[in-house]
Amino acid sequence: MAKRSSSSIPVTLLTGFLGSGKTTLLNQLVRQPEMSRTLVVINEFGEIGLDHQLFSATDETQVMAMDSGCVCCTIRGDLAQTLRNATWRFAREGKRQFDRVIIETTGLADPAPIMHTLMTDERIATRYRLDGIVSIVDASHGQSTLNHHTEAVKQSAVADLLLITKSDLASPEEVSGLQARLSSINPGARQQRIINGEINARNLMGLGLLDADGLRSNPQRWLATHTATPPAFGAMQFSTAFNQQTSSFPGFAQGHTGSDRNRHDDHIRAHCFTLSTPIQRERFEAWLELMLSLMGDNMLRLKGILNIAGHNRPSVIHGVQHVFHPPMELDAWPDDDHRSRLVFITRDIPRESLESVMVAIT
Ligand SMILES: Nc1nc2c(ncn2[C@@H]2O[C@H](COP(=O)(O)OP(=O)(O)OP(=O)(O)O)[C@@H](O)[C@H]2O)c(=O)[nH]1
């Protein structure tokens, strides 16, 4: 089991639909001293217009299948090359000039190939780590974008931080309606409203398992909202967020509202499990491998902190589709709560499919 590496370079992925305000945000960010050692990687077809020394362009169209030939697994060949070369290209007298990377994608981009690139290329995975996914949603067009573009729903579903832009152009009701919808798509992501890209750069850092300085792990915050909802229930708790419909396992129905069945986000759910009995590692690995291969690209994201039987320290896992980082062992449990917590963000996977096998791993 790998130990976490706090020396690897954190990478923030900045997504958001066309015209949502990504460039406006980046222009604000690069003026802040916290960003002076951040390499900004932008798609070369985009408008560049960025006054920043550490800047590189990539070509998002160069998406290629991974060696496995799996249809849902693609990587970004150009990005892999950019990240591999960056450590010497942006170096002076043998010293790397950046300690952090932000990758901005075009509005239509699927975040999965970028996450696959960071996780599967050995030379990249050992040097860089995904710090977090930030998705921008335009308050004035957010609802209609989510209605019409499945990419936008996916970008929101996998985010760690959702930035709501242009709230000055929308009514308070429109903004709160959008925020409620985003909470149902991705209940674990923090939401923040910003106007004209104004935000402290530190708010975009440390969104993953490690804090902004890369020193301390913070699994509670990483998994926080997902696992906070259900009450304790013996060895296992379960909750599913589905367009404001939440239920817990078993007998913890918490009310729901109706929804328009044609919306893309009707297919996306966050499933959360809490297990108080230690997990049997071999059973868990076998189960995970089988389940992930069956789910393919319908597994949007997986995060978890695990209490593995026979281990005093917790392990964390995270993945996208069926590609995931091998479990990393943390130095210690962050508090007295030693239960395993797993969060799956899925598309079109009935909760029963996950629920029925969860008991088998303890
Ligand atoms: N009123 C208002 N306008 C904003 C805000 N944020 C961005 N804009 C404007 O929205 C337009 C699009 O912003 P960009 O930053 O170019 O958006 P983008 O996501 O980079 O766009 P693409 O690269 O085309 O996908 C620009 O005219 C911005 O000035 C905001 O909070 N309020």
The ligand as an SDF file (V2000), in Angstrom:
LIG
                    3D

 32 34  0  0  0  0  0  0  0  0999 V2000
  -21.7530   40.2170  -15.0190 N   0  0  0  0  0  0  0  0  0  0  0  0
  -20.7850   39.3060  -14.8740 C   0  0  0  0  0  0  0  0  0  0  0  0
  -20.0520   38.9520  -15.9600 N   0  0  0  0  0  0  0  0  0  0  0  0
  -19.0840   38.0480  -15.7950 C   0  0  0  0  0  0  0  0  0  0  0  0
  -18.8190   37.4340  -14.5420 C   0  0  0  0  0  0  0  0  0  0  0  0
  -17.8160   36.5500  -14.7080 N   0  0  0  0  0  0  0  0  0  0  0  0
  -17.4730   36.5950  -16.0210 C   0  0  0  0  0  0  0  0  0  0  0  0
  -18.2330   37.4990  -16.6860 N   0  0  0  0  0  0  0  0  0  0  0  0
  -18.2130   37.8220  -18.1250 C   0  0  0  0  0  0  0  0  0  0  0  0
  -18.6310   36.6740  -18.8590 O   0  0  0  0  0  0  0  0  0  0  0  0
  -17.9900   36.6190  -20.1270 C   0  0  0  0  0  0  0  0  0  0  0  0
  -17.3470   35.2450  -20.3260 C   0  0  0  0  0  0  0  0  0  0  0  0
  -16.3340   35.1150  -19.3360 O   0  0  0  0  0  0  0  0  0  0  0  0
  -14.9990   34.2790  -19.6420 P   0  0  0  0  0  0  0  0  0  0  0  0
  -14.1310   34.4310  -18.4440 O   0  0  0  0  0  0  0  0  0  0  0  0
  -14.4210   34.6290  -20.9480 O   0  0  0  0  0  0  0  0  0  0  0  0
  -15.6040   32.8170  -19.7030 O   0  0  0  0  0  0  0  0  0  0  0  0
  -14.8720   31.4620  -20.1080 P   0  0  0  0  0  0  0  0  0  0  0  0
  -15.4700   30.3830  -19.2820 O   0  0  0  0  0  0  0  0  0  0  0  0
  -13.3920   31.6100  -20.0370 O   0  0  0  0  0  0  0  0  0  0  0  0
  -15.3200   31.3290  -21.6140 O   0  0  0  0  0  0  0  0  0  0  0  0
  -14.8550   30.2460  -22.7230 P   0  0  0  0  0  0  0  0  0  0  0  0
  -13.3560   30.2400  -22.6990 O   0  0  0  0  0  0  0  0  0  0  0  0
  -15.4450   30.7780  -23.9810 O   0  0  0  0  0  0  0  0  0  0  0  0
  -15.4660   28.9520  -22.3360 O   0  0  0  0  0  0  0  0  0  0  0  0
  -16.9870   37.7740  -20.1240 C   0  0  0  0  0  0  0  0  0  0  0  0
  -17.5570   38.8370  -20.8400 O   0  0  0  0  0  0  0  0  0  0  0  0
  -16.8260   38.1210  -18.6530 C   0  0  0  0  0  0  0  0  0  0  0  0
  -16.4960   39.4820  -18.4450 O   0  0  0  0  0  0  0  0  0  0  0  0
  -19.6190   37.8260  -13.3950 C   0  0  0  0  0  0  0  0  0  0  0  0
  -19.4910   37.3250  -12.2700 O   0  0  0  0  0  0  0  0  0  0  0  0
  -20.5810   38.7610  -13.6390 N   0  0  0  0  0  0  0  0  0  0  0  0
  1  2  1  0
  2  3  2  0
  2 32  1  0
  3  4  1  0
  4  5  2  0
  4  8  1  0
  5  6  1  0
  5 30  1  0
  6  7  2  0
  7  8  1  0
  8  9  1  0
  9 10  1  0
  9 28  1  0
 10 11  1  0
 11 12  1  0
 11 26  1  0
 12 13  1  0
 13 14  1  0
 14 15  2  0
 14 16  1  0
 14 17  1  0
 17 18  1  0
 18 19  2  0
 18 20  1  0
 18 21  1  0
 21 22  1  0
 22 23  2  0
 22 24  1  0
 22 25  1  0
 26 27  1  0
 26 28  1  0
 28 29  1  0
 30 31  2  0
 30 32  1  0
M  END
$$$$
